[in-house]
Every structure is written in structure tokens, then in C-alpha cells.
Amino acid sequence: MQIDLSNEEATTLREILQERVTELDREINNTDSRRYKGALRETERQVERILGAVSVAIERRDTGPVTWEPRDDVDDAELGHS
């Protein structure tokens, strides 16, 4: 899958993803259910991976559209996550 976005669209997507990570973190901290907390953490990790990839794509862009193609062989460290 490949997604082509304008720079403005990519920046908006990054902001939306950052807000979602914050919301997920808040929800994780406010839940007592281990099962639900685990599911939220997995969702948070996925959103953070996408956020990292979008951020890298924005930083590497020239003047054209931002293109992001998800890859399974990229680990979190390459995306700026530990």
C-alpha cells in the first residue's frame, strides 16, 4: 500500500496521530482492565509506528508530495522510537 499526501495533508495527519497517541496514553492510565489496557497499548504502538513513519517522510520530503509506503521490515528504532 502506498499513500501520497501533500505536505499540508501529511502535517495534518501527523497532528491527528499525535493527538490520538495522547488520548490513548490517557485512556491506558485510566483503565483498570488488564485485557483492555493491553489492547490499548498495542493500538498505541501501531499509531506511534505510523506517526514515526509519517514524521520521517515529512522530514525527508523535497518540494513534492509526501509518499509513505508501510514496510514490515522497519523496526521502531529506525522510526525514532525506542
C-alpha positions in Angstrom: 0.0 0.0 0.0 1.2 3.5 -0.8 -0.3 6.8 0.3 0.5 10.1 -1.4 -0.2 13.2 0.6 0.5 16.9 0.1 2.8 18.4 2.7 -0.2 20.1 4.3 -2.1 16.8 4.4 0.9 15.0 5.9 1.3 17.6 8.6 -2.4 17.4 9.4 -2.2 13.6 9.6 0.8 13.9 11.9 -1.1 16.3 14.2 -4.1 13.9 14.3 -1.9 10.9 15.1 -0.1 12.9 17.9 -3.4 13.8 19.4 -4.5 10.1 19.2 -1.4 8.9 21.0 -2.1 11.4 23.8 -5.7 10.2 24.1 -4.6 6.6 24.1 -2.0 7.2 26.8 -4.6 9.0 29.0 -7.1 6.1 28.5 -4.4 3.5 29.3 -3.6 5.3 32.5 -7.3 5.5 33.5 -8.3 1.9 32.9 -8.1 -1.0 35.4 -8.8 -3.8 33.0 -5.5 -5.6 32.1 -7.0 -7.0 28.9 -8.3 -3.6 27.7 -5.1 -1.9 28.7 -3.1 -4.4 26.7 -5.3 -3.8 23.6 -4.9 -0.1 24.1 -1.1 -0.4 24.3 -1.0 -2.4 21.1 -3.1 0.2 19.3 -0.8 2.9 20.7 2.3 1.1 19.4 0.7 0.9 16.0 -0.2 4.5 15.9 3.2 5.5 17.1 4.8 3.5 14.3 2.7 5.2 11.7 3.3 8.6 13.3 7.1 7.9 13.2 6.9 6.9 9.5 4.9 10.0 8.6 7.3 12.2 10.5 10.3 10.7 8.7 8.6 11.1 5.4 7.8 14.7 6.1 11.4 15.4 7.1 12.8 13.7 4.0 10.4 15.4 1.6 11.6 17.6 -1.2 9.0 20.0 -2.6 6.7 17.3 -3.9 4.0 15.2 -2.2 4.8 13.1 0.9 4.8 9.4 -0.1 4.6 6.8 2.6 4.7 3.1 2.0 4.4 0.9 5.1 7.1 -1.7 5.5 7.1 -4.7 7.8 10.9 -4.8 7.9 11.4 -1.4 9.7 11.8 -1.6 13.4 10.8 1.1 15.9 14.4 2.3 16.4 14.6 3.3 12.7 11.5 5.4 13.2 12.8 7.2 16.2 11.1 5.1 18.8 12.8 3.0 21.5 
